[in-house]
């Protein structure tokens, strides 16, 4: 069974989005997301990013699909003609994971990342496939209309990866900290 990690930035009121965008502008935090979801030890393999339709559409057109990663979109309303040919489309997380586990793809994959949105995060955290949560805790309230689900008690904080910046970071007066939780 192929496992996945989840990555998200969450503010104090559990918000993760506003009007189809991030409610904050933190360049270093976005770079952490990019580096973390691209990082792999085997240069022949690729990482996968799985996201819902709204998350995919919230990515600026010039940045999608996310470079150097296999992009998977979960949607029951989009069709393959709505997406670039190299973006994989599935109706739900389980069907996507079953396809990624097939030999032709599985042997080319190093890490699978769940990158949003709220419903996908909720489903992912309840899955036995979920291994780790990479959460950026933003130490401020932001006006949001999309929220991160409550983290189940089965996840416990662990020591950060060597590549994860330690301690409180600050950018534009906004403080945040990187945390990793494991099931």
C-alpha positions as CSV (number, residue, x, y, z in Angstrom):
1,X,0.0,0.0,0.0
2,X,1.3,3.4,-1.0
3,X,1.4,6.0,1.8
4,X,1.1,9.7,1.6
5,X,2.0,12.8,3.6
6,X,-0.1,15.9,3.9
7,X,1.2,19.5,3.8
8,X,-0.6,22.7,4.8
9,X,-0.2,26.1,6.3
10,X,-2.8,26.8,9.0
11,X,-3.5,30.0,10.9
12,X,-4.6,30.3,14.6
13,X,-8.3,30.2,13.7
14,X,-7.7,27.0,11.5
15,X,-8.0,29.0,8.3
16,X,-6.2,27.9,5.1
17,X,-7.8,30.0,2.4
18,X,-9.9,33.0,1.5
19,X,-11.6,33.6,-1.9
20,X,-9.7,30.9,-3.6
21,X,-6.3,32.2,-2.5
22,X,-4.0,32.1,0.6
23,X,-5.0,34.8,3.2
24,X,-1.3,35.6,3.7
25,X,1.7,36.3,1.5
26,X,4.7,34.5,3.0
27,X,7.4,33.8,0.3
28,X,9.6,31.7,2.6
29,X,6.7,29.5,3.6
30,X,5.7,29.0,0.0
31,X,9.4,28.1,-0.8
32,X,9.3,25.6,2.0
33,X,6.1,24.0,0.5
34,X,7.8,23.9,-2.9
35,X,11.1,22.4,-1.7
36,X,9.4,19.9,0.6
37,X,7.0,18.6,-2.1
38,X,9.9,18.4,-4.6
39,X,12.5,16.8,-2.3
40,X,13.4,13.3,-3.2
41,X,16.4,11.0,-2.7
42,X,16.1,9.2,-6.0
43,X,16.4,11.6,-8.9
44,X,14.9,9.0,-11.2
45,X,11.6,9.0,-9.3
46,X,9.0,11.8,-8.9
47,X,6.8,13.1,-6.2
48,X,3.1,13.4,-6.6
49,X,0.9,16.3,-5.4
50,X,-2.8,15.5,-5.0
51,X,-5.3,18.3,-4.8
52,X,-8.9,19.1,-5.2
53,X,-10.4,21.0,-8.1
54,X,-10.6,24.3,-6.2
55,X,-7.0,24.0,-4.9
56,X,-5.8,23.4,-8.5
57,X,-7.7,26.3,-9.9
58,X,-6.4,28.6,-7.1
59,X,-2.8,28.1,-8.3
60,X,-1.9,30.9,-10.7
61,X,-2.2,29.8,-14.3
62,X,1.5,30.4,-15.0
63,X,2.5,28.1,-12.1
64,X,0.2,25.2,-12.9
65,X,0.6,22.3,-13.1
66,X,3.1,22.4,-10.2
67,X,6.6,21.9,-11.8
68,X,8.7,18.8,-11.3
69,X,5.9,16.8,-9.6
70,X,3.2,14.6,-11.0
71,X,0.0,16.6,-10.5
72,X,-3.3,14.8,-9.6
73,X,-6.6,16.6,-9.4
74,X,-9.6,15.1,-7.7
75,X,-12.9,16.2,-9.2
76,X,-16.3,14.9,-10.2
77,X,-17.1,18.0,-12.3
78,X,-13.9,18.4,-14.4
79,X,-13.2,16.3,-17.4
80,X,-9.7,15.4,-18.8
81,X,-10.1,18.1,-21.6
82,X,-10.3,20.8,-18.8
83,X,-6.7,20.0,-17.7
84,X,-3.3,19.8,-19.4
85,X,-2.6,16.3,-20.7
86,X,0.1,15.6,-18.1
87,X,-2.3,16.3,-15.1
88,X,-4.1,13.1,-13.9
89,X,-7.8,13.4,-13.0
90,X,-9.7,11.1,-10.6
91,X,-13.1,11.3,-8.9
92,X,-11.8,10.6,-5.4
93,X,-8.6,10.0,-3.4
94,X,-9.0,6.2,-3.2
95,X,-9.3,5.8,-7.0
96,X,-6.2,8.1,-7.4
97,X,-4.2,6.0,-4.9
98,X,-5.2,2.7,-6.5
99,X,-4.0,4.0,-9.9
100,X,-0.7,5.3,-8.4
101,X,-0.1,1.9,-6.9
102,X,-0.2,0.2,-10.2
103,X,3.3,-1.0,-11.2
104,X,3.8,1.3,-14.2
105,X,3.4,4.4,-11.9
106,X,4.3,3.1,-8.5
107,X,7.9,2.3,-9.4
108,X,8.4,5.9,-10.6
109,X,7.0,7.5,-7.4
110,X,9.0,8.5,-4.3
111,X,6.5,10.5,-2.1
112,X,2.8,11.3,-2.5
113,X,1.7,14.7,-1.0
114,X,-1.8,15.8,-0.2
115,X,-1.9,19.6,-0.8
116,X,-5.5,20.6,-0.3
117,X,-8.3,21.6,0.1
118,X,-10.2,21.1,3.3
119,X,-12.3,18.1,2.2
120,X,-9.3,16.3,0.8
121,X,-7.3,17.0,4.0
122,X,-10.2,15.5,6.1
123,X,-10.4,12.4,4.0
124,X,-6.7,12.0,3.9
125,X,-6.2,12.2,7.6
126,X,-8.7,9.5,8.2
127,X,-7.0,7.1,5.7
128,X,-4.7,4.3,6.9
129,X,-2.4,5.5,4.0
130,X,-1.7,8.8,5.8
131,X,1.8,8.8,7.3
132,X,2.8,12.4,8.3
133,X,1.3,15.9,8.5
134,X,3.7,18.7,7.6
135,X,1.9,21.7,9.2
136,X,3.0,25.3,9.2
137,X,1.4,26.9,12.2
138,X,0.8,30.6,11.4
139,X,0.7,32.4,14.8
140,X,-1.9,34.9,13.8
141,X,-5.6,35.1,13.0
142,X,-6.6,35.7,9.4
143,X,-10.0,36.2,7.8
144,X,-10.7,32.9,6.0
145,X,-13.5,31.1,4.3
146,X,-11.8,27.6,4.1
147,X,-10.6,25.8,7.2
148,X,-8.3,23.0,8.1
149,X,-10.0,20.0,9.8
150,X,-9.2,19.1,13.4
151,X,-6.1,16.9,13.5
152,X,-7.1,13.4,14.9
153,X,-5.5,12.4,18.2
154,X,-3.7,9.5,16.5
155,X,-1.2,12.0,15.2
156,X,1.7,12.9,17.5
157,X,4.3,15.6,17.0
158,X,7.7,14.3,16.0
159,X,11.2,15.8,15.6
160,X,11.5,17.8,12.4
161,X,13.3,16.6,9.3
162,X,16.9,17.9,8.9
163,X,15.6,20.1,6.1
164,X,12.9,21.7,8.2
165,X,13.8,25.2,9.6
166,X,13.6,25.1,13.4
167,X,11.9,27.5,15.7
168,X,9.7,30.5,15.0
169,X,10.2,32.1,11.6
170,X,9.0,35.6,10.8
171,X,8.1,37.4,7.6
172,X,6.3,40.7,7.1
173,X,5.5,40.7,10.8
174,X,3.8,37.3,10.7
175,X,5.3,34.6,12.8
176,X,5.0,30.9,12.0
177,X,6.6,27.6,12.9
178,X,7.0,24.3,11.0
179,X,5.7,21.1,12.8
180,X,5.6,17.5,11.7
181,X,3.0,15.0,13.1
182,X,3.1,11.3,12.5
183,X,0.4,8.7,12.9
